[in-house]
Each structure stands twice: as C-alpha cells, then as structure tokens.
Amino acid sequence: MANHKSAKKRIRTNEKKRVRNKITSTRIKSTMKKVLGAEKIEDAEKDYKDAIALLDKSATQGKIHRNNAARKKSQLTKHLNGLQPAEKETKE
C-alpha cells in the first residue's frame, strides 16, 4: 500500500482512467459486433457510421492507437463492401 499522499492520489486517478478506458473498449467491441453481424446493408451502414465516429474519437483522445483504429475501420469497411444490397421485389 502506498504511504505518500501523491502515490495514493495516483492510485485513485489510475483507477478512474482504467474504468473509463474499459467502457470505451467495450463500446468499440460491441459496435463492431453490430456491424459485422448485420446481414442487411441498411442496418450495417447505420451502425458503421456510429462505429467509425467512436473509433476516431477514441484514437484522438489517445484511448487506442491511431493505427489500431485505422485497422478496425478498414476491417469494417471491407465487411460493408462485401454485403449484398437488398434484392428488390419485381412485380410481374
């Protein structure tokens, strides 16, 4: 256990940062799962925009590395481009 006042404060601040970073990483994972799990392109596009915004914000704040964010954005974009557009019903 820390004895100095500054060391005790450091323990408290580290815990706060750990919790905030955990929340961010959990949100990133869940939004990525939404995009990767979507079968309809309309649903995937909506979730894709949210995921990209979250990744950019996290990289800017330094919660994840910018190359990590770029890699995840590339993965999501590749998946989105691979989805087939919804087939339109033809009236005959």
MOHU-V277084 format. One line per field, one symbol per residue. phi: phi as a letter, one per 20 degrees, with the letter a starting at -180 (. if undefined). psi: psi as a letter, one per 30 degrees, with the letter a starting at -180 (. if undefined). burial: b if it has 9 or more other ideal C-beta (glycine too) atoms within 8 Angstrom, else e. Layout:
phi->???
psi->???
burial->???
This chain:
phi->.fdeffffffffffffffffffffffffffffffffefdefffffffffffffffffffffnfcfffffffffffffffffefefffefdec
psi->kkeleeeeeeeeeeeeeeeeeeeeeeeeeeeeeeeffkfkeeeeeeeeeeeeeeeeeeeefgelkeeeeeeeeeeeeeeeffkklkkkkkk.
burial->eeeeeebbebbeeeeeeeebbeebbebbeebbebbeebeebebbbebbebbbebbbebbeeebbeeebbbebbebbbebbeebeeeeeeeee
